[in-house]
């Protein structure tokens, strides 16, 4: 897996964009590629990627593992482990198209799987926790193998290159999804390599991120207490793990999880006039102090029911939102929205720490 880190470095770079059709209507990857390509100068060719939801309707009940392999030897070793823990419904190389701008890709494979029921029962855990543990095990202990997508009816496509070239490399115009997110990467603290490109995922969560998390070590230590293994040592990975931990493991509703990761300032809490809300906010800041995300950031979190867009509390990274009929568009720049939606119904910039939540209508979930 090629590493080109250090050739160019602009810490304020990165671009993110996302689209959801809240009616669940699917559309191919042409618009998301066009949107992220408009922000070409925010990238430097060290990473680009996409997440898409609803792309595997024929396998919608199975986990879809997307895996990078350095060579066939590690592929065989990893498959032996997978066969011990899962029933493999199908496995195949992920289709790609040669592109002179994409260099030295690894082996890129996908597996549609069902966890073996006996293994789940022996461990006395639920299905998602079982898959989570298997993903952690492979990514930590199988050197040369990296699971970069592990949800149901969704997939991530990423690598070293500009995002528009990565999109063409993975033939994203042949996939149809009701949610697309994309990222163009300017690596700041981690190498530019295939696994290090965004989105970062776990199960059905995916995160694209512009910025830098100064609270990384505190956040990392916190999630590692609950079995997460931060193999990539990058802030976007830990953001993904935080949301999975809060919502899946701790069963915290999405809106409350947002209050944890971008908790109000103490001064603002003291000004709160609702006693019950004031008590809740103080409790959140005390119990989940290590889950607070600090530093400049804007993120788009994708999941099977919708997307969440969020920036830091003092808005150090840009974020623009627009709506048109059933679609919601989110991007680092308004121009990246207008290039695919030239007459939106509404365009605005959310305030610092203000969440934008766009969900599928209930009848389409």
C-alpha positions, 0 to 999 in steps of 0.5 A: 500500500503506497505511502506518499506522505510528506510531499505536500502538507497544508493543515487546513485542507480537506473537503467533505460533501454528502447527499441524502434523498429522504424518500429513499430514492436511489441515484448513482455516484455521478453527482457526489463525484462532481461535487467533491471534484469541484473542491479539488484544490482542498485535496493533494492526491493523498486520499479520497473516498466515498460511502454509499448506503443502499447499494447491495439490495440483493445482499441487504441482510448480510454484512458486507466486508470490504478488505484491503490485502497487501498480498495473496498470502495474507488474504488466505490467512484472513479468509481462514479466520473469516470462515471460522466465524462466518458463513460466506454467502459470496466473495469477489474482487471489488470491480475497478477500472484502471486509471493512470492517476491511481498507483499501486492499489492493494488487492481489494475484496468484498465478502457478504457474510452471516456470523455463525450462530454457534460462535455468537452463542458461545460468546454470549453477545449480540450479532453486531458486537460479534462482528465488531470484535472480529473487525477489531481482531483482523485489523489489529493482528492480521498484518497486511489486511485491513477491513475498511467497511463492515456494514449491511447494505452499504459500502466504502470505496477509498484509496490514495488519489484525488477523490474524483479519480478514486470514484472513477476507479471504483466505477461509482456511476454503476452503484445506486444509493440513497445516501452518498458521502465523500472526502478529499484528503490532505493528511496532517498527522497520518500517512497517505495510504489506502486504509488511511483515506476517509471515510472511516467506518465501523458496522453501518457508521461512516465518518468523513472529517475536515479538521484536526482533533486536539482531544484525540488522546483523551478520546482514544483512551476512553474508547479503548476502555470499551474494547475499541482498538485504534489501529490507525492512530487517527482522529477520524477513526476515534470519532467513528468509534465514539459514535458507535460506543455511545449509540450502540453500546451505551444505547444513547439516542443520537441527539443526546450523543451529539450533546456529549461530543459537542457539549455546551460550554460550562458558562452556557450551561450555567445560563440555562434556565430550565433546571432539568436540562441544566442538570442533564447537561452538567451530568453529560459533561461530568460522566462523558468528559473524555468523549468531548471532541475538541479542536477545529472540525466539521464532520458528516456521519452516515448511517442506515437511517440518515446523516448527521453534519456537525462542526466544532463549537466555535466553527473553525471549519466550514459547513454549508447545508442546502435542501431541494425537495426530498434531498439534503446537501451538505458540503464544505463549500456552497459551490460544491452544492450548486454544481449539482443543485443549481436552484436549491430551496434553501441554503444556510451555514449552521452555527458552531456546534449546531447539528444538522440531522437529515433522516429517511422518512419513517416509511422508507427506513 
